[in-house]
Amino acid sequence: MSKNIAEMIGDLQAENERLKELDKLFEKAIKTEFGCDRKKIHKMMENSDQIQSDFEKKIISFFDLKNASEKDEFLSIICSDSTLNYFNTKRAGNNPNGDR
């Protein structure tokens, strides 16, 4: 037995009200846990790519890195075992070149 249009509309309205209540509960939980609303969290996430530390800005400027792929390439070079070994050797004062 199929429902008539009035029953389907009533079911949709009831489901809509239930979803609105769940949305309010979710928003309240976010506010309680993080101290801000969902919109602010979304905005923070969107802007997180734009936020750079002073250190990152200096590296980008010094090495003239123009885009994300150049930064990724730079990191792949710098974050390698050979670079780490070189740094640790310099830091320990066991510099093979004689300078510190």
C-alpha positions, 0 to 999 in steps of 0.5 A: 500500500503506497502512501498518499501525497499528504502522508509523504509530505508529513513524513518529510516534514517530520524527517526535516525536523529531526535533522534540524534537531540533530544539526542543533545538537551537532552545532552545540557539541562543536561549540562546547568542544572547540569554543566556536561555531562550524562556520568559523572552523571552516573558515580557519581550515580554508585559511590554514593554507595561507598561514605561514610561520616567519621561518617558512616565509624566510625559507620561501624568500631565501630560496625563491620558492614560487609555488607548492611544487617548488616547496615540495621539491625543496622539502624532499631535498632537505628532508633526506638522510644525507642532509640530516647526517650532514647537519648532525655532523656539523652540530656535533663539531665533527665537520669534515671540512674543518669549519664550524 
